Every structure is written in C-alpha cells, then in structure tokens.
Amino acid sequence: MIRFHEKNGKLATLTAVRPSGRFGRLGLNRNQVVNFKEKPLGAEGWVNGGFFVLDSRVLDLIRDDQTIWEKEPMEQLVEEGQLAAYRHTGFWEAMDTMRDKEHLESLWEQGDTKWLK
C-alpha cells in the first residue's frame, strides 16, 4: 500500500475493501423471491477499510480536535483529486460491535488467523 501511495503521488491513500454482506440479499419480483444470496461478498461495493497512508501535508486539513476526518478533510481531498484508493482483496473484517469482536476472537481461538498470512 505504501508503494502504491508513493507511485500515485496523491496526498492520501485509503484502503478500499469489499466486506461480506451482513445480511442475505433478496431479488424480488413483486411479492415473489426470484433469487437469494446469503451474505454476498462485496454486496455494498467498495468501502473505506479504515487504513490510510498520508502525506504530512494532510495534517493541515485538520483544524482541531473537533474535526471529523471522514467529513471535511476527506471531502476536500476528494474535491482536489488527492485521495487514491488501494484495493485490498485479502482478509478484512470490521470490529465495530461486540458481535464483530466475538467473531474475530472466535477465529483466533480456532487458529483461523487469515490476517497474519
């Protein structure tokens, strides 16, 4: 990702990931289910994976402790064409909820440590 960032010459690079869907997807035709896919990978497209490589000049976009990174700074980088996306296709899971934490701990306890590979 660092090499990708340096090669692209942008001020910031985020990690784009395609998480598995949290819910099954239904294809509907009126009231009839025409297809069903359980937790499809990337159902929501590419999302911000939360990892960044930043040029130090990006710090100038952060006014104070009240600045929300995902709002003004990232929006300004997009407007200026200075935000690149590194498409990570390896293991990635969110850990935003207790359920996520328990899921990742369960993988660890089972020796399923995809993130170390």
Secondary structure as UniProt FT lines:
FT   HELIX           2..8
FT   STRAND          12..17
FT   STRAND          25..29
FT   TURN            30..31
FT   STRAND          32..37
FT   TURN            42..44
FT   STRAND          47..54
FT   HELIX           56..61
FT   TURN            65..66
FT   TURN            69..71
FT   HELIX           72..79
FT   TURN            80..81
FT   STRAND          83..87
FT   HELIX           98..109
FT   TURN            110..111
FT   HELIX           114..116
//
